[in-house]
């Protein structure tokens, strides 16, 4: 590893941390602007002015906003996300299991979706402008154009109600055997795969087609390589940076954008947790979940940037 | 010689490639019209014996690359072989289908492209690419192939032959890459190599080394070759026979000596005698109108010095030619004069007063006096504007001309560049390369400047077309009394147009003076290298030139 690469990577990570701090300010400010008062919300309409004042004092609500922000930030950095108002539970503890569930679902959806999308993209390029290409593009676009709740209910109707192969409600619990857990997430994972597939497939196809015009692709053809070997060995490695970018965007979507799918399948993940607490106006939970989503999004994009840097032979092997 | 014994229908012993009545077509999609079929190659026949080199020569659109690639069954874009036979090693490869083409490509026939820098895959190490075809066709194990590659690197006098294969394409210079590509073609020990303009993209001083390496490699490995180029002087050094093509038809085919010494066709004669413009040098006047004094300029905030203490003068109505290799700072000098790159030190004086360093600091009148013409005429014009709009724009901008007055002036300018009124409503895409460059010339003339900076304006053109442009520029100079700063890497062009010459090398002017003074010995080492590297249309020139050199070229 050479120093220009390390410098670029360090820059990206530093920028990411800065961005995350900026977002934490935004999230905090946003929740401050919301009407209402936390103490009032906890104690309800019938609270006496004394008890309200006491609780405000206890929660530190009388401090200026920036003191409370740093207090909150300090807590976040030490792993203390505060307590949920609605249930009085420690947020970090209740999020841990749910974050794990969301990551589990996203992981399996990604394991299926990413290789499938890239392979379909490669096949589409191999048979470009022919019927195979049009079929792949058409189906992928159709699956993306359907809203995810529609796909979700379609899957439930067909595979859970009519055939009863998979459960309609994806309940998972601690200590659940792996096989059962996989069966439980089969339908939501499928729904997610169908949603993100087309975007990655189309970008793979476009990125490779862009490279197919290059002189080195002609060189490869003139060596006698088969059409698919030309695409795989000579076009794909040069199209990797834009592909990684779109893959990471979709990975981020799988983690932070699954709200609707989790609600449909009643899956105990982050999205459902967020929706539950938004309806209860539980500000500390919304803050915590917002910050975690932002962190996931930013880190995946940093990974995409770093991967694109490392994939560039000019940066990896300077003159 | 060869044309006398090339009788169709009789396989001859020793013949490697026998192309008979080849016909190649393509479908074109002209804007606003229905797609139509055009014939690129009209019934061309040729034979090539084992171990011989046939040069294919002609201007762009002559079909030389298309014919070369047909020996591998390959058509670029939508090009189709629609007639004739391509008999390689005794069989018609056109009957073999896709599978047959794949088996012969990279094994029997290999290809060396014009720009090795673009033809190597940036993502893979050189060695992996060099041995790829050999391994694919299973003619050697990896270890054997790599050993062969290293031997070829050594034969092609590449530096560090043992380790250069570990490098990536961007870590190797253009001239070296071209030799690695030749090694790649030779590695699978093919019977035939198609060289497609292998030295055209290189500087003259690098070209001579690569040319010598290719020639030695061909001689030692006894491979046959089709050598495609537009430069007769280059092809005369490596070929046994030369075939002249034009518009996809055979013009003349004969031995190298006959083609360059006793051409039988008028067109061949025109190609052979191109560049012979007699230009009487003018004496410098009393005072230059533009003086560049001790200019130093750099890119990257002063980190990369590209101009070092450069001083030149330009006299009214005369031509200063700036010559040098790529990276010598020629175009940067133009950028410094026009204010696009403000110099760090030094001044540019115009009519006795200093010009503002920055473009933004110059009044409109100063901008009008200095105009530019570029190498790539097609990207220097807005593709959505007509010729009339393009030429009329400076008339409106500088002189406020409108309506009929402007149209009249546009018509006059079109007349001056020897293009008729019919071109006013054409779009750049409907013009040929030479016509596009003429429109750019008219556009710069419209401003009535004192100086036109011509940056490699003929480099992208075919020799005969380029010649026409040079003649036009000389005529215009006579009528309009305009001065030129003529940037080029081509010494033949310099001889035909310059009054004075500045030779640049690594950002410095190494030799400067009137044309006759600069081109008369004794030379400094670099000017000597530059002058002796220009290919001459003479058999045996290459060996003589390599022997007589005093300095190795920078590209190595």
Interface residues (C-beta under 8 A of the other chain):
Chain A: X214 X215 X216 X218 X219 X220 X221 X222 X223 X224 X225 X226 X234 X237 X238 X313 X314 X317 X319
Chain B: X72 X74 X76 X101 X102 X103 X104 X105 X106 X107 X110 X111 X113 X115 X118 X119 X120 X121 X122 X123 X124 X129 X132 X133 X136 X137 X167 X168 X170 X171
